[in-house]
């Protein structure tokens, strides 16, 4: 597991699995609440895949992640490619 380097969000855990599959994505979670896969090269409506949730993946959390993904898409791809040659 490799933590994201290009950004962080308070209260979120953000990481890449080193032996993960295509398409490029990272994982995000709020401990004990939810986990999503974030396919950062996809269109907005296809970016998030909920892996599990005990509490709803709120629109506030969704917007925060989407904003950071939009701002850091190039860096995210560089990180993905450095981990998945």
C-alpha positions in Angstrom: 0.0 0.0 0.0 1.4 3.4 -1.0 -0.1 6.6 0.4 -1.0 9.3 -2.1 1.7 12.0 -2.2 0.1 14.7 -4.3 -2.7 15.6 -1.9 -4.5 14.7 1.3 -7.8 15.5 2.9 -8.3 15.6 6.6 -10.2 12.6 7.9 -9.6 10.5 4.7 -7.1 7.7 4.1 -5.9 7.8 0.5 -3.8 5.1 -1.1 -2.8 3.0 -4.1 -2.4 -0.8 -4.0 0.9 -1.6 -5.5 -0.3 -4.6 -7.4 -3.7 -3.3 -8.4 -5.5 -3.6 -11.7 -6.4 -1.2 -14.5 -7.9 1.3 -15.0 -5.8 3.7 -12.9 -7.4 4.4 -9.6 -6.7 4.9 -5.9 -8.7 4.1 -2.8 -10.2 6.5 -0.3 -11.9 5.8 3.0 -13.3 7.3 6.1 -12.4 4.8 8.8 -15.5 2.9 9.9 -17.8 4.7 7.4 -17.0 3.9 3.8 -14.4 3.0 1.1 -14.5 4.0 -2.5 -12.3 3.3 -5.5 -11.5 6.6 -7.3 -11.0 6.1 -11.1 -9.4 9.5 -11.6 -9.2 9.4 -15.5 -13.0 8.7 -15.9 -15.7 11.2 -16.5 -17.3 12.7 -13.3 -20.3 10.3 -13.3 -18.0 7.3 -13.4 -15.2 8.3 -11.0 -16.5 6.7 -7.8 -17.1 3.0 -7.1 -18.3 2.3 -3.6 -16.5 -0.7 -2.1 -18.4 -0.7 1.2 -20.3 1.7 3.4 -21.7 1.7 6.9 -22.6 5.4 6.7 -23.4 7.2 3.4 -20.7 8.5 1.2 -21.9 12.1 1.6 -22.1 14.7 -1.1 -19.7 16.8 0.9 -17.1 14.0 0.9 -17.8 13.3 -2.8 -17.3 17.0 -3.7 -14.1 17.3 -1.7 -12.6 14.2 -3.5 -13.8 15.3 -6.9 -12.3 18.8 -6.5 -8.9 17.3 -5.5 -9.0 14.7 -8.3 -9.7 17.5 -10.9 -6.8 19.6 -9.5 -4.3 16.8 -9.4 -5.2 14.4 -12.2 -1.7 14.7 -13.9 0.1 14.0 -10.6 -2.2 11.1 -9.8 -1.4 9.5 -13.2 2.4 10.0 -12.5 2.0 8.4 -9.1 0.0 5.4 -10.6 2.6 4.9 -13.3 5.5 5.0 -10.9 3.9 2.2 -8.8 2.5 0.3 -11.8 5.3 0.3 -14.5 
